[in-house]
Amino acid sequence: MFNQLNKKMKQFFKRCHFNNACFKPVLLIIAIALPYFGYSQNTGSANQPVFNHAALCAHDLNKTAAFYATVLELQKIHHPFNDTLHVWFKIGEGLALHVIQGNCPQTVHDISIHLCFSVPSLDLFMKHLDALNVKYGDWNGKPKIVQTRPDGVHQIYLQDPDGFWIEVNDAK
């Protein structure tokens, strides 16, 4: 959205040349664009925490990293440890998923605790999962069933090799 606004502002200024008829629209554009220049959410203090990353424990780092790279098609990014115990993935602008090799506790993960990713086409993503023979379904575990939220967003759920739940939806 910021890039579109920036492009429109440049086009406007080229036509305008700062005559009086343009002054009010320029003020309006500045008032609309100003919040997008802020770093945090504009609520709370100036030192409000901002989400940075999520970390998951992996029994078998290679298997779990391959899942996130192949099934979710996440891009691996550099991590500062330079070891074989960490793999980091980009999950958004300035956001990362850290997968860490460890002696993870054996536990059954509840579906209500999950990561969520959005895709442009849930149908195409499900075809991708089918081609890889990855199991998925609705919240209740019914295989290959798409669930629809009250707001119209379609969603499915799957698990990574360590049993962590992942929602994939078509939210815009």
HELIX and SHEET records of a PDB file:
HELIX    1   1 PHE A    2  CYS A   16  1                                  15    
HELIX    2   2 ASN A   20  ALA A   33  1                                  14    
HELIX    3   3 LEU A   34  PHE A   37  5                                   4    
HELIX    4   4 LEU A   61  THR A   70  1                                  10    
HELIX    5   5 LEU A  122  ALA A  131  1                                  10    
SHEET    1   A 4 HIS A  53  ALA A  58  0                                        
SHEET    2   A 4 LEU A  95  GLN A 101  1                                        
SHEET    3   A 4 HIS A  86  GLY A  92 -1                                        
SHEET    4   A 4 GLN A  75  ILE A  77 -1                                        
SHEET    1   B 4 HIS A 114  SER A 118  0                                        
SHEET    2   B 4 TRP A 165  ASN A 169  1                                        
SHEET    3   B 4 HIS A 154  GLN A 159 -1                                        
SHEET    4   B 4 GLN A 147  THR A 148 -1                                        
END                                                                             
